[in-house]
């Protein structure tokens, strides 16, 4: 999915922004594997890979659930979020959809729904890894809450799900997000030209970044 670190743009702080990656972007063979995993019971009964509530230093990540549309709409209609994620209605619909291999969370802080974060897992033994996408509402940007959310999910993916490598792919011109991801431990891998069609209708480059398990920074 298009992704962010924190998934957004802050007026004065790095914006961390990742668009929700749609299942439509998956290779058909990957989708078939995920369906087979679901049928084999590789997911919880809810359909998500991760049903756990994850607790960070300052934020809580709890799985998206029925009735979250209004909270997600608040997140995706934030101008600094929509700038990177595009059509808020589509983002809400994608976030509510249950897909094999993906887990989606509302980021909460002091009782407020401040953002959205999700992971997508490739379980083929030859290519196993997980990707992260995140978006944070403007009032909570620049407070260290985005990095806390990413670290929290990253630790779970590494220590509980067994992934040795994580990826994230912000827009190449989203310098704030890139710097934020680097602080968490992600490193630039390469430029992906005309990678994503932005809200403006123009194709823009993406930056593939990855992080090995031992590179996660506190």
C-alpha positions in Angstrom: 0.0 0.0 0.0 1.1 3.4 -0.4 2.7 4.0 2.9 3.9 6.6 5.3 5.8 6.8 8.3 3.2 8.0 10.5 1.6 8.5 7.3 1.2 12.2 6.8 2.6 15.6 6.5 3.0 17.9 9.4 3.2 21.5 9.0 6.5 21.7 10.8 7.4 18.2 11.5 8.2 15.2 9.3 5.2 13.7 7.8 4.9 10.0 7.8 2.5 8.7 5.4 1.7 5.5 3.8 -1.3 4.9 1.7 -3.3 1.8 2.5 -2.1 -0.8 0.0 -4.9 -2.3 -1.8 -5.2 -6.0 -2.4 -5.6 -5.1 -6.0 -1.9 -4.4 -6.1 -1.0 -7.9 -5.2 0.3 -10.4 -7.7 -2.5 -13.0 -8.2 -0.2 -15.8 -7.0 0.3 -14.0 -3.7 -3.4 -13.5 -3.3 -4.0 -17.2 -3.9 -1.4 -18.1 -1.3 -3.1 -15.8 1.2 -6.5 -17.4 0.6 -5.0 -20.8 1.0 -3.4 -19.7 4.3 -6.8 -18.4 5.5 -8.5 -21.7 4.7 -5.7 -23.5 6.5 -6.5 -21.5 9.6 -3.5 -19.1 9.5 -5.7 -16.3 10.7 -7.9 -15.7 13.7 -11.6 -16.2 13.3 -12.0 -12.4 12.8 -10.1 -12.7 9.5 -7.1 -10.7 10.7 -3.7 -12.1 11.1 -3.2 -10.1 14.3 -6.1 -9.8 16.8 -3.9 -8.6 19.6 -4.0 -5.1 21.1 -0.4 -3.9 21.0 0.9 -1.4 23.5 3.7 1.0 22.9 5.4 3.6 25.1 2.7 6.2 24.4 0.2 4.7 22.0 -2.0 1.7 21.8 -2.7 -0.2 18.5 -6.0 -2.0 18.5 -7.4 -3.9 15.5 -9.9 -2.1 13.3 -13.4 -3.3 14.1 -17.0 -2.9 12.9 -18.2 0.6 13.7 -14.8 2.3 13.1 -15.9 4.1 10.0 -16.4 7.5 11.7 -13.0 7.4 13.4 -11.3 6.3 10.2 -13.1 9.1 8.3 -11.6 11.6 10.8 -8.2 10.3 10.1 -8.4 10.1 6.3 -10.2 13.4 5.8 -7.4 15.3 7.6 -5.9 17.5 4.8 -2.3 16.4 5.6 -3.4 12.7 5.4 -5.5 13.1 2.3 -2.6 14.9 0.6 -0.8 11.5 0.5 -3.5 8.9 0.7 -6.0 10.4 -1.8 -9.8 9.8 -1.7 -10.8 9.5 2.0 -13.9 7.4 1.2 -11.7 4.8 -0.6 -9.2 4.9 2.2 -11.9 4.2 4.8 -13.4 1.4 2.7 -9.9 -0.2 2.2 -9.1 0.1 5.9 -12.4 -1.6 6.8 -11.9 -4.5 4.4 -10.7 -7.8 5.9 -7.9 -9.4 3.8 -5.7 -12.4 4.4 -2.1 -11.5 5.2 -3.0 -8.0 6.4 -3.6 -6.6 9.8 -5.0 -3.1 10.4 -5.1 -1.0 13.5 -6.4 2.3 14.9 -3.7 4.2 16.7 -5.0 5.5 20.0 -3.5 8.0 22.5 -5.2 9.3 25.6 -8.5 8.0 24.4 -8.3 9.6 21.0 -8.1 7.8 17.6 -5.1 9.6 16.2 -4.1 7.5 13.2 -4.1 4.3 11.3 -1.4 1.7 10.8 -1.3 -1.6 9.0 1.0 -4.5 8.2 1.0 -6.8 5.2 2.9 -10.1 5.4 4.5 -12.2 2.7 4.8 -15.8 4.1 6.5 -17.5 1.1 9.6 -19.0 2.9 11.8 -17.7 0.1 10.6 -14.1 0.4 9.2 -13.8 3.8 8.9 -10.2 5.1 6.3 -7.7 6.3 5.5 -4.2 5.2 4.1 -1.3 7.3 1.9 1.6 6.3 0.9 4.4 8.7 -1.0 7.7 8.8 -1.3 10.2 11.6 -3.7 13.1 12.1 -2.2 16.6 12.1 -2.7 17.5 15.8 -0.7 14.5 16.9 2.2 14.8 14.4 5.6 15.9 15.6 5.2 14.4 19.1 7.0 11.1 18.6 3.7 9.1 18.5 4.1 8.0 14.9 7.6 6.4 15.5 6.2 4.8 18.7 3.4 3.2 16.7 5.8 1.9 14.1 8.3 0.5 16.6 5.4 -1.2 18.5 4.1 -2.9 15.3 7.7 -3.7 14.1 8.6 -5.4 17.4 5.5 -7.6 17.1 6.2 -8.5 13.5 9.8 -9.4 14.4 9.5 -11.1 17.7 6.0 -12.7 17.5 5.5 -13.2 13.8 9.2 -14.1 13.1 10.0 -11.6 10.3 13.6 -10.8 9.8 13.0 -7.9 7.4 10.4 -5.1 7.2 9.7 -2.7 4.3 8.1 0.7 3.9 7.8 2.8 0.7 7.0 6.5 1.1 6.7 8.9 -1.9 10.3 9.9 -2.9 9.5 13.6 -2.3 8.1 13.0 1.1 11.4 13.9 2.8 9.8 14.3 6.3 8.5 10.8 6.2 11.8 9.4 4.9 13.7 11.1 7.7 11.2 9.8 10.3 11.6 6.2 8.9 15.3 6.5 9.1 15.1 7.4 12.8 13.2 4.2 13.4 15.9 2.2 11.6 14.7 2.0 7.9 17.3 2.4 5.2 16.9 3.6 1.6 17.1 0.7 -0.9 16.3 2.2 -4.2 14.1 4.6 -6.2 10.9 3.2 -7.8 10.2 5.4 -10.8 6.6 6.6 -11.5 5.6 4.1 -8.7 2.3 5.6 -7.6 -0.5 7.6 -9.0 -1.0 10.5 -6.6 -4.2 12.4 -5.7 -3.2 15.0 -8.3 -3.5 12.5 -11.1 0.3 12.5 -11.7 2.6 9.6 -11.3 5.3 10.1 -8.8 8.4 8.1 -7.7 8.5 6.0 -4.5 11.4 5.1 -2.3 11.7 1.5 -1.2 13.2 1.4 2.3 13.8 -1.7 4.5 15.0 -2.6 7.9 16.5 -5.9 9.2 15.4 -7.2 12.6 18.7 -6.1 14.3 18.4 -2.5 13.0 15.3 -1.5 14.8 16.1 1.6 16.9 14.5 2.4 20.3 
